[in-house]
Amino acid sequence: MAVTADERTGDSSTPEPTTAPAPKAVAATTGGGVVTGVARTALMVAAARAIESGRPDALAHDPYAGHFVRASGGCDDWPLHPDDVPDGLEDPLWGHLGRYFGLRTRVFDDHLMRQAEAGIRQVVLLGAGLDTRAHRLPWPRDCTVYELDREPVLAFKQRILDAPVRPDTPPPTPRARRVPIAADLRLDWIDALCGAGFDPERPTAWVVEGLLLYLPAAVESRMIDTIDRFSVPGSSLAYEVKLGIEPATARASPLYSTALKRIGIDLVALFDRDPRPDSAALLTERGWRTETHDPYDHTRCLGRGPLPEPSDALAGNRWTFAALTEDGRSAAQTRPTGD
């Protein structure tokens, strides 16, 4: 049974909003906004979503993504449409990696919509970045989406969302109740979440997308533990990890060198180099039912998306989907432990 916060601490056919010209650039260079470090990867993913949205066989649509990129003031030469990528899908950055982000967006979108259809009404996005799911997905009216990230990232995001895309139109309205929460996810964040209205007695759909790759192993383990302790049966978790430490052949991939040369993002340097914990095993021990997939499994299921390459930098990526059941939790609580 769940306990209080104080006790615990220790192919989508969704209609999309109309795309419009990007707003005037907004400064985002102070306080470590979205132009440096890990936060800059949020702009990279946003650009990839904008490009994906323009494909005739798009896996996902995000009409807001391009606005963030252009408004950042530091990415004016980044492509935002497939026609702006000369080598198309052969381009290691905006082709291969970009399509990967499109696939990830689609798969995680579909997962969240299934949770909403099953009755879950609170969603927690840890490391939300420039994600716009609260705006672009067809949530039930009584659904709340909590977005946790660093304050400069959320502040930049809010400024762009608050800016009308045209002088005669109002800013976009979220389709769910959206609650942004400034937090350093390397530290304790659960009190801020509970203080913003999160109810640990209700089932939750948790998403940790594109974050754990950059966190130390101990932080990942603590985050998974916190999610487990603040979940009740009926909750779900979707997250992305890399399996172990990449071999030298993968780290020499043109995907990484191209990202550094063209957009100044050194992904290899940003990835945490510690051996990774087996978070799926931990969840299984706690009564969660887990499934871990190679992303290319979803390419095959959907009939489109990125394909494996020689010395593939994405070969070690895995997406895990976990569900906490009443029987699983009960079995975990009654299982004998060692001395």
Secondary structure, DSSP 8 states (H G I E B T S, - for coil): ----HHHH---------------------STT-SSSHHHHHHHHHHHHHHHHHTSTT-S---TTHHHHHHHTSS-TTS--SGGG-TTGGG-IIIIIIHHHHHHHHHHHHHHHHHHHHTT--EEEEET-TT--HHHHS---TT-EEEEEE-HHHHHHHHHHHHS-SSTTS-----SSEEEEEE--TTS--HHHHHHTT--TTS--EEEE-S-GGGS-HHHHHHHHHHHHHT--TT-EEEEEEE-SS--HHHHT-HHHHHHHHHH---HHHHS--S----HHHHHHHTTEEEEEE-HHHHHHHHT-S----TT-TTTTEEEEEEEE-HHHHHHHHHS----
